[in-house]
Amino acid sequence: LMKFENEITVEVDTNLDNLILLLTKHNFKLKEKYSCKDIYMIHKSEKINSNYLELLKKCVLVRNLILSSGEKKLLTYKYKEYDEYKNIIRQAKLNLNVDDINTLVEILKLVDFIELIKINDDILVYSNDIDEINIQCVNNKHIYIEIESKCNYIDKIYKTIDMKNVIKKYNIPIKGENYFVKKAENELKETYQNS
């Protein structure tokens, strides 16, 4: 039932305008633009502590995808396994279509789920017919690039090493050498370290 997938995520070390300029120099063109609004919900019995990855494993996401073709509302569970260095070694997700986000949130609250964080993600899919990348602008604070093993606009399936090489090939400036940045973990850290 769960769909296993492979991807890398890096945090970009430049602003969005510079990143798009860099990509257009390599003949990348915008293929798709959409938004994803996630509410991470967790049972109130879970202790909120600094083991953010463990907390996120226990969350369900109330997800609203705003596509050019319309909205898609989902209840999503994300499964991730990590090695000792916090690299993602296996991941999957399970989606359930829902009709009404507000009603879903209310039902979850009735069974003692609480809101942990919200993530608003504006996504730009770029391709140059050789490679495909997803730029993600998260909560108007962070810019990430995500590369998935299966492309949507070119006939290509990447292995992890190939995905890393895409970042290197185009000299995309990234923060550190982390190819498995966890967006939700970053948001959770910022939320709870500032509160």
C-alpha positions in Angstrom: 0.0 0.0 0.0 2.8 2.5 0.9 4.6 3.8 -2.1 8.4 3.7 -1.6 10.4 6.4 -3.3 13.9 7.9 -3.4 14.8 11.6 -3.4 17.4 14.1 -2.1 16.8 17.5 -0.6 19.4 20.3 -0.3 19.1 23.8 1.2 20.1 26.4 -1.4 22.7 29.0 -0.4 21.5 31.9 -2.6 18.2 33.7 -3.2 15.5 32.6 -5.5 16.2 35.1 -8.3 19.9 34.1 -8.4 18.9 30.4 -8.4 16.5 30.8 -11.3 19.1 32.9 -13.2 21.6 30.1 -12.8 19.2 27.5 -14.0 18.1 29.5 -17.1 21.8 29.7 -18.1 21.7 25.9 -18.3 18.5 26.0 -20.4 16.1 25.0 -17.6 12.5 26.1 -18.1 9.6 26.3 -15.7 7.3 23.3 -16.3 4.9 23.5 -13.4 4.1 25.7 -10.4 2.0 24.7 -7.4 1.6 25.0 -3.7 1.4 22.5 -0.8 0.0 23.5 2.5 0.6 21.0 5.3 -0.6 20.9 8.8 1.4 18.4 10.9 -0.8 16.8 13.6 0.3 14.6 16.5 -1.5 13.0 19.4 -1.4 15.2 22.4 0.0 12.3 24.5 3.4 12.7 22.7 5.9 14.7 24.6 7.3 17.6 22.6 11.0 17.2 22.9 14.1 17.8 20.8 14.1 14.4 19.1 12.3 16.0 16.2 12.7 13.1 13.7 11.0 10.8 16.1 8.2 13.3 16.7 7.7 13.7 12.9 7.4 9.9 12.5 4.3 10.0 14.7 2.6 12.8 12.7 -0.1 12.7 10.1 -0.3 15.5 7.6 -3.5 17.3 6.6 -2.4 18.3 3.1 -3.9 20.8 0.6 -2.3 20.7 -2.8 -3.2 23.8 -4.9 -2.5 22.8 -8.5 -3.3 24.5 -11.8 -5.9 21.9 -12.4 -7.6 22.5 -9.0 -7.2 21.5 -5.3 -6.3 18.1 -4.0 -7.0 17.4 -0.3 -5.3 14.6 1.5 -4.5 12.9 4.8 -0.9 11.8 4.4 1.4 9.6 6.5 5.2 9.8 5.7 7.4 6.9 6.7 11.2 7.4 6.9 14.1 5.3 8.0 17.5 6.9 8.8 21.1 5.7 9.2 23.3 6.7 12.1 24.2 9.9 10.3 20.5 10.9 9.8 20.7 10.1 6.1 17.3 8.9 4.8 17.8 5.3 3.7 14.2 4.4 3.0 11.0 6.4 2.7 7.4 6.1 1.7 4.1 7.8 2.0 0.5 6.9 2.1 -2.2 9.3 0.9 -6.0 9.2 1.5 -8.2 11.6 -0.5 -10.5 13.7 1.6 -13.3 16.2 0.8 -13.0 18.8 3.5 -9.7 19.8 5.3 -11.5 21.7 8.1 -13.7 18.8 8.9 -10.7 16.5 8.9 -8.8 18.7 11.3 -11.8 18.8 13.6 -12.1 15.0 13.6 -8.4 14.7 14.4 -8.8 17.2 17.3 -11.8 15.1 18.6 -9.5 12.1 18.9 -6.9 14.2 20.8 -4.6 15.3 17.9 -3.0 18.7 18.1 -1.3 20.9 15.5 2.5 20.6 15.7 3.6 22.8 12.8 2.4 24.3 9.5 4.4 24.3 6.3 3.5 26.3 3.3 5.6 25.2 0.3 5.6 26.9 -3.0 7.0 24.6 -5.6 8.5 25.4 -9.0 9.4 22.4 -11.3 12.2 23.1 -13.7 13.6 20.9 -16.5 16.1 21.4 -19.3 15.2 18.1 -21.0 18.3 16.5 -19.5 17.6 17.0 -15.8 14.6 17.9 -13.6 14.6 19.7 -10.3 11.9 21.0 -7.9 12.6 24.3 -6.2 10.7 24.6 -2.9 10.2 27.9 -1.1 9.2 26.9 2.5 7.3 29.3 4.8 8.9 32.3 3.0 12.2 31.5 4.8 14.1 28.6 3.2 14.8 27.6 -0.4 15.3 23.9 -1.1 15.9 21.8 -4.1 14.4 18.4 -4.2 15.2 15.8 -6.9 13.1 12.7 -7.0 14.1 9.4 -8.5 11.2 9.5 -11.0 10.9 12.6 -13.2 7.6 14.0 -14.3 8.7 16.0 -17.4 11.6 13.9 -18.8 12.0 10.2 -19.3 14.5 9.5 -16.6 14.9 7.6 -13.3 17.7 8.8 -11.1 19.8 6.8 -8.6 20.8 8.7 -5.4 24.3 9.3 -6.8 22.8 10.7 -10.0 20.7 13.1 -8.1 23.7 14.4 -6.1 25.6 14.8 -9.4 22.8 17.1 -10.8 23.5 19.5 -7.9 27.3 19.4 -8.6 27.0 19.5 -12.4 25.2 22.9 -12.4 27.3 24.3 -9.5 24.2 25.0 -7.4 25.3 26.6 -4.1 24.1 24.6 -1.2 24.4 24.9 2.6 26.9 22.2 3.7 27.1 18.8 2.1 23.8 17.6 3.4 21.8 15.9 0.6 19.0 14.7 3.0 17.9 18.0 4.5 14.6 17.5 6.4 12.4 20.5 5.8 9.9 19.6 8.6 12.7 19.0 11.1 14.1 22.5 10.3 10.7 24.1 10.8 10.0 22.2 14.0 13.4 23.2 15.4 12.8 26.9 14.6 9.3 26.8 16.0 10.2 25.2 19.3 13.6 26.8 19.9 11.9 30.3 19.4 9.0 29.5 21.8 
